[in-house]
Amino acid sequence: MAAGAAGPVWMGREERAYAGTVLLLAAGAAFMALHPEGMTLQGIPGNMPAPPAAMAGAIFALMLVVYGGLGLVGLKLARRVGFACIVDDAVSPAQRWGVPAAAGLALSLGFIGIDVAVAPLHGLGRIPHPPFPMSVGASLTAGIGEEILFRLFFVSFWV
C-alpha cells in the first residue's frame, strides 16, 4: 500500500481522525491500568492475574479491537445512512475544540460547586471520584468510549 504525504492511501481524513481517537481511548485505558490506583478503581482486586504492564497491554489491545471495531462498523454505517462526516471543513478549530472545552469546563465547575454546596446538607459526604491523574484517564476513556459506542455505533446501526 502506497503512502501519500497525508497518510496511507486506504485511509482518508475521517479514518485517520477516527484512528487517532481510538488510539487516544486505548492509551487512556492503558494508563489507568498502569497507575497504582487504576485497577482497584476499576473493581479489579489488588491481586491481578498478570503484571501491570501486561494488563495495560491487554486493555490497550481490547480497546482497539472492541471499541475500534464497533466504531469502524458505525463509521461505515453512518456514511450509508447519510450522517455528516466526523471531519468537516466548515467547522473551525475553535468550534471543534474551544466550544466543547469551554462547555465541559463550565459543567465541571458547576458540578463541583453543587457537590460542595450540597454535601453538608446530608450525611453521605461528597460525590466519590478518582483522584488526579486518574480523573483525567477516567474522563477521557468514558467520554470517548461512550461517544464511539452510542453515537457512532448504536445510532448508526439502528438508523
Biotite code that builds the C-alpha atoms (Angstrom):
import biotite.structure as struc

atoms = struc.array([
    struc.Atom([0.000, 0.000, 0.000], chain_id="A", res_id=1, res_name="MET", atom_name="CA", element="C"),
    struc.Atom([1.485, 3.282, -1.058], chain_id="A", res_id=2, res_name="ALA", atom_name="CA", element="C"),
    struc.Atom([1.685, 6.068, 1.432], chain_id="A", res_id=3, res_name="ALA", atom_name="CA", element="C"),
    struc.Atom([0.992, 9.625, 0.391], chain_id="A", res_id=4, res_name="GLY", atom_name="CA", element="C"),
    struc.Atom([2.018, 12.836, 2.082], chain_id="A", res_id=5, res_name="ALA", atom_name="CA", element="C"),
    struc.Atom([-1.166, 12.839, 4.156], chain_id="A", res_id=6, res_name="ALA", atom_name="CA", element="C"),
    struc.Atom([-1.020, 9.165, 5.173], chain_id="A", res_id=7, res_name="GLY", atom_name="CA", element="C"),
    struc.Atom([-1.832, 5.782, 3.695], chain_id="A", res_id=8, res_name="PRO", atom_name="CA", element="C"),
    struc.Atom([-3.896, 5.811, 0.504], chain_id="A", res_id=9, res_name="VAL", atom_name="CA", element="C"),
    struc.Atom([-6.531, 3.499, 2.000], chain_id="A", res_id=10, res_name="TRP", atom_name="CA", element="C"),
    struc.Atom([-7.167, 5.928, 4.889], chain_id="A", res_id=11, res_name="MET", atom_name="CA", element="C"),
    struc.Atom([-8.951, 9.198, 4.329], chain_id="A", res_id=12, res_name="GLY", atom_name="CA", element="C"),
    struc.Atom([-9.077, 12.149, 6.734], chain_id="A", res_id=13, res_name="ARG", atom_name="CA", element="C"),
    struc.Atom([-12.086, 10.705, 8.505], chain_id="A", res_id=14, res_name="GLU", atom_name="CA", element="C"),
    struc.Atom([-10.430, 7.324, 9.074], chain_id="A", res_id=15, res_name="GLU", atom_name="CA", element="C"),
    struc.Atom([-7.235, 8.970, 10.348], chain_id="A", res_id=16, res_name="ARG", atom_name="CA", element="C"),
    struc.Atom([-9.215, 11.143, 12.759], chain_id="A", res_id=17, res_name="ALA", atom_name="CA", element="C"),
    struc.Atom([-11.140, 8.095, 13.965], chain_id="A", res_id=18, res_name="TYR", atom_name="CA", element="C"),
    struc.Atom([-7.937, 6.020, 14.339], chain_id="A", res_id=19, res_name="ALA", atom_name="CA", element="C"),
    struc.Atom([-6.356, 8.794, 16.401], chain_id="A", res_id=20, res_name="GLY", atom_name="CA", element="C"),
    struc.Atom([-9.418, 8.952, 18.640], chain_id="A", res_id=21, res_name="THR", atom_name="CA", element="C"),
    struc.Atom([-9.402, 5.186, 19.212], chain_id="A", res_id=22, res_name="VAL", atom_name="CA", element="C"),
    struc.Atom([-5.663, 5.264, 19.956], chain_id="A", res_id=23, res_name="LEU", atom_name="CA", element="C"),
    struc.Atom([-6.285, 8.034, 22.496], chain_id="A", res_id=24, res_name="LEU", atom_name="CA", element="C"),
    struc.Atom([-9.030, 5.917, 24.100], chain_id="A", res_id=25, res_name="LEU", atom_name="CA", element="C"),
    struc.Atom([-6.808, 2.833, 24.276], chain_id="A", res_id=26, res_name="ALA", atom_name="CA", element="C"),
    struc.Atom([-3.859, 4.810, 25.647], chain_id="A", res_id=27, res_name="ALA", atom_name="CA", element="C"),
    struc.Atom([-6.054, 6.391, 28.347], chain_id="A", res_id=28, res_name="GLY", atom_name="CA", element="C"),
    struc.Atom([-7.354, 2.987, 29.420], chain_id="A", res_id=29, res_name="ALA", atom_name="CA", element="C"),
    struc.Atom([-3.839, 1.523, 29.463], chain_id="A", res_id=30, res_name="ALA", atom_name="CA", element="C"),
    struc.Atom([-2.619, 4.486, 31.539], chain_id="A", res_id=31, res_name="PHE", atom_name="CA", element="C"),
    struc.Atom([-5.294, 3.767, 34.109], chain_id="A", res_id=32, res_name="MET", atom_name="CA", element="C"),
    struc.Atom([-4.126, 0.153, 34.342], chain_id="A", res_id=33, res_name="ALA", atom_name="CA", element="C"),
    struc.Atom([-0.529, 1.260, 34.932], chain_id="A", res_id=34, res_name="LEU", atom_name="CA", element="C"),
    struc.Atom([-1.408, 3.770, 37.635], chain_id="A", res_id=35, res_name="HIS", atom_name="CA", element="C"),
    struc.Atom([-1.226, 2.286, 41.158], chain_id="A", res_id=36, res_name="PRO", atom_name="CA", element="C"),
    struc.Atom([-4.874, 3.097, 41.898], chain_id="A", res_id=37, res_name="GLU", atom_name="CA", element="C"),
    struc.Atom([-6.161, 2.190, 38.456], chain_id="A", res_id=38, res_name="GLY", atom_name="CA", element="C"),
    struc.Atom([-7.103, -1.446, 38.867], chain_id="A", res_id=39, res_name="MET", atom_name="CA", element="C"),
    struc.Atom([-8.690, -1.051, 42.296], chain_id="A", res_id=40, res_name="THR", atom_name="CA", element="C"),
    struc.Atom([-10.826, 1.824, 40.981], chain_id="A", res_id=41, res_name="LEU", atom_name="CA", element="C"),
    struc.Atom([-11.981, -0.374, 38.093], chain_id="A", res_id=42, res_name="GLN", atom_name="CA", element="C"),
    struc.Atom([-13.109, -3.057, 40.555], chain_id="A", res_id=43, res_name="GLY", atom_name="CA", element="C"),
    struc.Atom([-10.220, -5.410, 39.876], chain_id="A", res_id=44, res_name="ILE", atom_name="CA", element="C"),
    struc.Atom([-8.742, -6.684, 43.151], chain_id="A", res_id=45, res_name="PRO", atom_name="CA", element="C"),
    struc.Atom([-5.147, -5.915, 44.059], chain_id="A", res_id=46, res_name="GLY", atom_name="CA", element="C"),
    struc.Atom([-4.015, -9.443, 43.167], chain_id="A", res_id=47, res_name="ASN", atom_name="CA", element="C"),
    struc.Atom([-4.104, -9.098, 39.386], chain_id="A", res_id=48, res_name="MET", atom_name="CA", element="C"),
    struc.Atom([-3.677, -12.180, 37.208], chain_id="A", res_id=49, res_name="PRO", atom_name="CA", element="C"),
    struc.Atom([-0.727, -10.570, 35.385], chain_id="A", res_id=50, res_name="ALA", atom_name="CA", element="C"),
    struc.Atom([1.820, -7.784, 35.935], chain_id="A", res_id=51, res_name="PRO", atom_name="CA", element="C"),
    struc.Atom([0.505, -4.235, 35.440], chain_id="A", res_id=52, res_name="PRO", atom_name="CA", element="C"),
    struc.Atom([2.366, -3.814, 32.121], chain_id="A", res_id=53, res_name="ALA", atom_name="CA", element="C"),
    struc.Atom([0.768, -6.988, 30.739], chain_id="A", res_id=54, res_name="ALA", atom_name="CA", element="C"),
    struc.Atom([-2.672, -5.875, 31.963], chain_id="A", res_id=55, res_name="MET", atom_name="CA", element="C"),
    struc.Atom([-2.154, -2.445, 30.347], chain_id="A", res_id=56, res_name="ALA", atom_name="CA", element="C"),
    struc.Atom([-1.173, -4.109, 27.065], chain_id="A", res_id=57, res_name="GLY", atom_name="CA", element="C"),
    struc.Atom([-4.203, -6.395, 27.171], chain_id="A", res_id=58, res_name="ALA", atom_name="CA", element="C"),
    struc.Atom([-6.543, -3.488, 27.941], chain_id="A", res_id=59, res_name="ILE", atom_name="CA", element="C"),
    struc.Atom([-4.960, -1.420, 25.142], chain_id="A", res_id=60, res_name="PHE", atom_name="CA", element="C"),
    struc.Atom([-5.497, -4.274, 22.655], chain_id="A", res_id=61, res_name="ALA", atom_name="CA", element="C"),
    struc.Atom([-9.039, -4.917, 23.889], chain_id="A", res_id=62, res_name="LEU", atom_name="CA", element="C"),
    struc.Atom([-9.976, -1.261, 23.431], chain_id="A", res_id=63, res_name="MET", atom_name="CA", element="C"),
    struc.Atom([-8.517, -1.227, 19.923], chain_id="A", res_id=64, res_name="LEU", atom_name="CA", element="C"),
    struc.Atom([-10.376, -4.381, 18.899], chain_id="A", res_id=65, res_name="VAL", atom_name="CA", element="C"),
    struc.Atom([-13.749, -3.890, 20.602], chain_id="A", res_id=66, res_name="VAL", atom_name="CA", element="C"),
    struc.Atom([-14.255, -0.131, 20.550], chain_id="A", res_id=67, res_name="TYR", atom_name="CA", element="C"),
    struc.Atom([-12.225, 0.330, 17.381], chain_id="A", res_id=68, res_name="GLY", atom_name="CA", element="C"),
    struc.Atom([-14.093, -2.438, 15.566], chain_id="A", res_id=69, res_name="GLY", atom_name="CA", element="C"),
    struc.Atom([-17.577, -1.396, 16.647], chain_id="A", res_id=70, res_name="LEU", atom_name="CA", element="C"),
    struc.Atom([-16.829, 2.235, 15.884], chain_id="A", res_id=71, res_name="GLY", atom_name="CA", element="C"),
    struc.Atom([-15.449, 1.353, 12.455], chain_id="A", res_id=72, res_name="LEU", atom_name="CA", element="C"),
    struc.Atom([-18.670, -0.515, 11.664], chain_id="A", res_id=73, res_name="VAL", atom_name="CA", element="C"),
    struc.Atom([-20.589, 2.526, 12.913], chain_id="A", res_id=74, res_name="GLY", atom_name="CA", element="C"),
    struc.Atom([-18.460, 4.835, 10.768], chain_id="A", res_id=75, res_name="LEU", atom_name="CA", element="C"),
    struc.Atom([-19.250, 2.810, 7.638], chain_id="A", res_id=76, res_name="LYS", atom_name="CA", element="C"),
    struc.Atom([-22.961, 2.648, 8.547], chain_id="A", res_id=77, res_name="LEU", atom_name="CA", element="C"),
    struc.Atom([-23.048, 6.416, 9.210], chain_id="A", res_id=78, res_name="ALA", atom_name="CA", element="C"),
    struc.Atom([-21.862, 7.042, 5.657], chain_id="A", res_id=79, res_name="ARG", atom_name="CA", element="C"),
    struc.Atom([-24.526, 4.742, 4.246], chain_id="A", res_id=80, res_name="ARG", atom_name="CA", element="C"),
    struc.Atom([-27.368, 6.499, 6.084], chain_id="A", res_id=81, res_name="VAL", atom_name="CA", element="C"),
    struc.Atom([-26.086, 9.970, 5.174], chain_id="A", res_id=82, res_name="GLY", atom_name="CA", element="C"),
    struc.Atom([-24.807, 11.255, 8.523], chain_id="A", res_id=83, res_name="PHE", atom_name="CA", element="C"),
    struc.Atom([-22.314, 14.112, 8.473], chain_id="A", res_id=84, res_name="ALA", atom_name="CA", element="C"),
    struc.Atom([-18.623, 13.216, 8.381], chain_id="A", res_id=85, res_name="CYS", atom_name="CA", element="C"),
    struc.Atom([-16.638, 13.410, 11.595], chain_id="A", res_id=86, res_name="ILE", atom_name="CA", element="C"),
    struc.Atom([-14.174, 15.722, 9.824], chain_id="A", res_id=87, res_name="VAL", atom_name="CA", element="C"),
    struc.Atom([-15.933, 18.793, 8.424], chain_id="A", res_id=88, res_name="ASP", atom_name="CA", element="C"),
    struc.Atom([-14.011, 21.646, 6.808], chain_id="A", res_id=89, res_name="ASP", atom_name="CA", element="C"),
    struc.Atom([-16.863, 24.055, 7.604], chain_id="A", res_id=90, res_name="ALA", atom_name="CA", element="C"),
    struc.Atom([-16.136, 23.679, 11.343], chain_id="A", res_id=91, res_name="VAL", atom_name="CA", element="C"),
    struc.Atom([-13.319, 25.874, 12.639], chain_id="A", res_id=92, res_name="SER", atom_name="CA", element="C"),
    struc.Atom([-10.813, 24.606, 15.230], chain_id="A", res_id=93, res_name="PRO", atom_name="CA", element="C"),
    struc.Atom([-12.378, 26.964, 17.771], chain_id="A", res_id=94, res_name="ALA", atom_name="CA", element="C"),
    struc.Atom([-15.780, 25.384, 17.148], chain_id="A", res_id=95, res_name="GLN", atom_name="CA", element="C"),
    struc.Atom([-14.347, 21.853, 17.152], chain_id="A", res_id=96, res_name="ARG", atom_name="CA", element="C"),
    struc.Atom([-12.243, 22.188, 20.318], chain_id="A", res_id=97, res_name="TRP", atom_name="CA", element="C"),
    struc.Atom([-12.917, 25.507, 22.027], chain_id="A", res_id=98, res_name="GLY", atom_name="CA", element="C"),
    struc.Atom([-16.685, 25.354, 22.406], chain_id="A", res_id=99, res_name="VAL", atom_name="CA", element="C"),
    struc.Atom([-16.734, 21.766, 23.778], chain_id="A", res_id=100, res_name="PRO", atom_name="CA", element="C"),
    struc.Atom([-13.786, 22.523, 26.091], chain_id="A", res_id=101, res_name="ALA", atom_name="CA", element="C"),
    struc.Atom([-15.482, 25.655, 27.453], chain_id="A", res_id=102, res_name="ALA", atom_name="CA", element="C"),
    struc.Atom([-18.777, 23.805, 27.931], chain_id="A", res_id=103, res_name="ALA", atom_name="CA", element="C"),
    struc.Atom([-17.009, 20.888, 29.646], chain_id="A", res_id=104, res_name="GLY", atom_name="CA", element="C"),
    struc.Atom([-15.111, 23.215, 31.957], chain_id="A", res_id=105, res_name="LEU", atom_name="CA", element="C"),
    struc.Atom([-18.271, 25.150, 32.843], chain_id="A", res_id=106, res_name="ALA", atom_name="CA", element="C"),
    struc.Atom([-20.234, 21.960, 33.535], chain_id="A", res_id=107, res_name="LEU", atom_name="CA", element="C"),
    struc.Atom([-17.368, 20.514, 35.589], chain_id="A", res_id=108, res_name="SER", atom_name="CA", element="C"),
    struc.Atom([-17.089, 23.620, 37.734], chain_id="A", res_id=109, res_name="LEU", atom_name="CA", element="C"),
    struc.Atom([-20.874, 23.657, 38.129], chain_id="A", res_id=110, res_name="GLY", atom_name="CA", element="C"),
    struc.Atom([-20.955, 20.033, 39.314], chain_id="A", res_id=111, res_name="PHE", atom_name="CA", element="C"),
    struc.Atom([-18.088, 20.675, 41.731], chain_id="A", res_id=112, res_name="ILE", atom_name="CA", element="C"),
    struc.Atom([-19.895, 23.736, 43.091], chain_id="A", res_id=113, res_name="GLY", atom_name="CA", element="C"),
    struc.Atom([-23.145, 21.818, 43.549], chain_id="A", res_id=114, res_name="ILE", atom_name="CA", element="C"),
    struc.Atom([-21.279, 18.961, 45.241], chain_id="A", res_id=115, res_name="ASP", atom_name="CA", element="C"),
    struc.Atom([-19.534, 21.316, 47.666], chain_id="A", res_id=116, res_name="VAL", atom_name="CA", element="C"),
    struc.Atom([-22.779, 23.192, 48.423], chain_id="A", res_id=117, res_name="ALA", atom_name="CA", element="C"),
    struc.Atom([-24.992, 20.132, 48.886], chain_id="A", res_id=118, res_name="VAL", atom_name="CA", element="C"),
    struc.Atom([-22.579, 17.810, 50.751], chain_id="A", res_id=119, res_name="ALA", atom_name="CA", element="C"),
    struc.Atom([-23.056, 19.496, 54.165], chain_id="A", res_id=120, res_name="PRO", atom_name="CA", element="C"),
    struc.Atom([-26.849, 19.099, 53.870], chain_id="A", res_id=121, res_name="LEU", atom_name="CA", element="C"),
    struc.Atom([-26.735, 15.301, 54.149], chain_id="A", res_id=122, res_name="HIS", atom_name="CA", element="C"),
    struc.Atom([-24.558, 12.680, 55.812], chain_id="A", res_id=123, res_name="GLY", atom_name="CA", element="C"),
    struc.Atom([-23.407, 10.939, 52.652], chain_id="A", res_id=124, res_name="LEU", atom_name="CA", element="C"),
    struc.Atom([-20.373, 13.136, 52.021], chain_id="A", res_id=125, res_name="GLY", atom_name="CA", element="C"),
    struc.Atom([-19.064, 14.395, 48.728], chain_id="A", res_id=126, res_name="ARG", atom_name="CA", element="C"),
    struc.Atom([-19.521, 12.564, 45.419], chain_id="A", res_id=127, res_name="ILE", atom_name="CA", element="C"),
    struc.Atom([-16.737, 9.985, 45.114], chain_id="A", res_id=128, res_name="PRO", atom_name="CA", element="C"),
    struc.Atom([-14.406, 10.405, 42.188], chain_id="A", res_id=129, res_name="HIS", atom_name="CA", element="C"),
    struc.Atom([-10.949, 9.188, 41.252], chain_id="A", res_id=130, res_name="PRO", atom_name="CA", element="C"),
    struc.Atom([-8.028, 11.379, 42.314], chain_id="A", res_id=131, res_name="PRO", atom_name="CA", element="C"),
    struc.Atom([-5.844, 13.257, 39.869], chain_id="A", res_id=132, res_name="PHE", atom_name="CA", element="C"),
    struc.Atom([-4.342, 11.999, 37.475], chain_id="A", res_id=133, res_name="PRO", atom_name="CA", element="C"),
    struc.Atom([-6.790, 9.074, 37.427], chain_id="A", res_id=134, res_name="MET", atom_name="CA", element="C"),
    struc.Atom([-9.664, 11.506, 36.937], chain_id="A", res_id=135, res_name="SER", atom_name="CA", element="C"),
    struc.Atom([-8.178, 12.594, 33.595], chain_id="A", res_id=136, res_name="VAL", atom_name="CA", element="C"),
    struc.Atom([-7.916, 8.983, 32.373], chain_id="A", res_id=137, res_name="GLY", atom_name="CA", element="C"),
    struc.Atom([-11.413, 8.162, 33.609], chain_id="A", res_id=138, res_name="ALA", atom_name="CA", element="C"),
    struc.Atom([-12.955, 11.207, 31.938], chain_id="A", res_id=139, res_name="SER", atom_name="CA", element="C"),
    struc.Atom([-11.038, 10.617, 28.728], chain_id="A", res_id=140, res_name="LEU", atom_name="CA", element="C"),
    struc.Atom([-11.943, 6.953, 28.372], chain_id="A", res_id=141, res_name="THR", atom_name="CA", element="C"),
    struc.Atom([-15.554, 7.393, 29.480], chain_id="A", res_id=142, res_name="ALA", atom_name="CA", element="C"),
    struc.Atom([-16.238, 10.291, 27.125], chain_id="A", res_id=143, res_name="GLY", atom_name="CA", element="C"),
    struc.Atom([-14.578, 8.810, 24.056], chain_id="A", res_id=144, res_name="ILE", atom_name="CA", element="C"),
    struc.Atom([-15.857, 5.288, 24.720], chain_id="A", res_id=145, res_name="GLY", atom_name="CA", element="C"),
    struc.Atom([-19.466, 6.396, 25.150], chain_id="A", res_id=146, res_name="GLU", atom_name="CA", element="C"),
    struc.Atom([-19.394, 8.517, 22.008], chain_id="A", res_id=147, res_name="GLU", atom_name="CA", element="C"),
    struc.Atom([-17.965, 5.654, 19.948], chain_id="A", res_id=148, res_name="ILE", atom_name="CA", element="C"),
    struc.Atom([-20.401, 3.052, 21.252], chain_id="A", res_id=149, res_name="LEU", atom_name="CA", element="C"),
    struc.Atom([-23.591, 5.051, 21.488], chain_id="A", res_id=150, res_name="PHE", atom_name="CA", element="C"),
    struc.Atom([-23.414, 7.839, 18.936], chain_id="A", res_id=151, res_name="ARG", atom_name="CA", element="C"),
    struc.Atom([-21.262, 6.212, 16.295], chain_id="A", res_id=152, res_name="LEU", atom_name="CA", element="C"),
    struc.Atom([-22.206, 2.548, 16.540], chain_id="A", res_id=153, res_name="PHE", atom_name="CA", element="C"),
    struc.Atom([-25.690, 2.227, 18.059], chain_id="A", res_id=154, res_name="PHE", atom_name="CA", element="C"),
    struc.Atom([-27.263, 5.313, 16.460], chain_id="A", res_id=155, res_name="VAL", atom_name="CA", element="C"),
    struc.Atom([-25.865, 4.460, 13.035], chain_id="A", res_id=156, res_name="SER", atom_name="CA", element="C"),
    struc.Atom([-26.823, 0.801, 13.469], chain_id="A", res_id=157, res_name="PHE", atom_name="CA", element="C"),
    struc.Atom([-30.447, 1.496, 14.417], chain_id="A", res_id=158, res_name="TRP", atom_name="CA", element="C"),
    struc.Atom([-30.933, 4.133, 11.716], chain_id="A", res_id=159, res_name="VAL", atom_name="CA", element="C"),
])
